[in-house]
Amino acid sequence: MLPTGAWLRKLRPDIDLLLQMDPDGAPWGPKPEQWVIDRVLDTARASLREGAEVIVVPCNTASVTALEPLRAEVGPGIPVIGTVPAIKPAAAACRRVAVWATAATTASAYQADLITRFAGAAEVIGVACHGLADAIDRGDLPAITEAITSAAARTPADTEGIVLGCTHYPLVLESILAALPPGIRVFDSAEAVAAQTLRRMDALDRPTTGTGSLRVLASGRPAELPTAAATFDSGRLLGALPADTGEIPVAQDA
């Protein structure tokens, strides 16, 4: 959520953002498919009640599981933009690619299907980044470093490209790059998802009336960005402040 939201803010500072987190239901990865679909649909309904004109699903698990039911739910008048790992561009540019993802995604038929469809002539393998997403959620820097070091050690030495297969991982891109040998390319989908979102917004041909505001819902309740978000550049760009600076500002309108 934070990387895509930050790219939207960078590319179009005037748009109003409603960020929806789900601390009550997290993590979604191990949950049954129907549970994830229901959760996504409930979240989308809340977004529409709040006036959303475009819905972005900045999560690989939610996208592969619930994108089609979501589009059917909201209808053709509401653009829905999903997120998938950038395997296709990585495989087009590199001969040997590693997809860093959660253990559940690495073992999933979904990722295996993406590799089959988009790897082409490239050799693509999965590397499970045990505990990395959870450590990022907590803003736990030692645990983040440990998880990245472990994943780097299990990545084949001849790897030319790394696909960040979890939307949390771009938040620690600098730490990932520091753990990898020089010259390895890293592929992330957040910027592309944000750019596609803006294209779909512009295609609606509606006047831009945003004020650059930000609102946050946590499992449907009005909330603030968690203080852990201030650990990352994306979180700070969106307005998260360290805990010792006081209140986190929240815009009044979306």
Salt bridges, closest charged atoms under 4 A:
ASP22 OD2 - ARG39 NE 2.73
ASP24 OD2 - ARG221 NH1 2.89
ASP42 OD1 - ARG45 NH1 2.73
GLU50 OE1 - ARG215 NH1 2.76
GLU53 OE2 - ARG206 NH1 3.12
GLU68 OE2 - ARG71 NH1 3.37
GLU73 OE2 - ARG45 NE 2.81
ASP113 OD2 - ARG117 NH1 3.28
ASP137 OD1 - HIS168 NE2 2.93
ASP140 OD2 - ARG138 NH2 3.33
ASP158 OD2 - ARG96 NE 3.22
GLU160 OE2 - ARG95 NH2 2.67
GLU160 OE2 - ARG96 NH2 3.43
ASP202 OD2 - ARG12 NH2 3.15
ASP233 OD1 - ARG236 NH2 2.24
